[in-house]
Amino acid sequence: KNELQSRANCYIPTIFERINTIMTTRFEITNQEIQTAFLNVLKSTDFSKLTINQICDEAGISRITFYRHYADKYDLLSAINITKINILKNYIQNRLHQRDISNTLLQMTEFLEHDATTMNRLLEIKHINHQESLEYKLKNLLYDEFYDYMLHELQTDIIKGMPVAYFSELYAANATIFIKYSLDKGPNPQLITSLNQLQKFVFEFLKSD
């Protein structure tokens, strides 16, 4: 009897662990379905007019299920924007080991092309309740990449008598415009070539004595 009881006690944690794993997996699947539904609805509806009911109908879930995952549509948008920017950040860090900043912008744009429609719609959303927009997050990411690169290359935060932060702001603003234009209009070979040449010229100038 004691042996049977001991075996039963061993099985109980295992059963609960399996149930917990199944529930966690189901939660993650539903979460992904909600995000996908949101992006699908966003293709044809302005964010300001988009409703929770539309998301629920698209995902095939109840409002109760939605609110188990997100407080509101702003919370959902924030989660999606964070995911998008983290994917882009990881892409840059994993592929730019040679730290060739002049090609960063081109590689990012090519990477984003497969998801151009979604990125365009997300970048169009400017006013979010107490949250940073995707465009703001993108600009900050580009700023950090340029700033870190120049500090690594020059070992100084002053270039030509001017702070690296100033040049980083200029780079981030120009890079954001280029990415948005390319995603909206499609890649332009002449624009890409000209931008690449211009960037290399600027970077060489900044690194020169």
Secondary structure, 3 states (H helix, E strand, C coil): CHHHHHHHHHHHHHHHHHHHHHHHHHHHHHHHHHHHHHHHHHCCCCHHHCCHHHHHHHHCCCHHHHHHHCCCHHHHHHHHHHHHHHHHHHHHHHHCCCCCHHHHHHHHHHHHHHHHHHHHHHHHCCCCCCCCCHHHHHHHHHHHHHHHHHHHHHCCCEECCEEHHHHHHHHHHHHHHHHHHHHHHCCCHHHHHHHHHHHHHHHHHHHCC
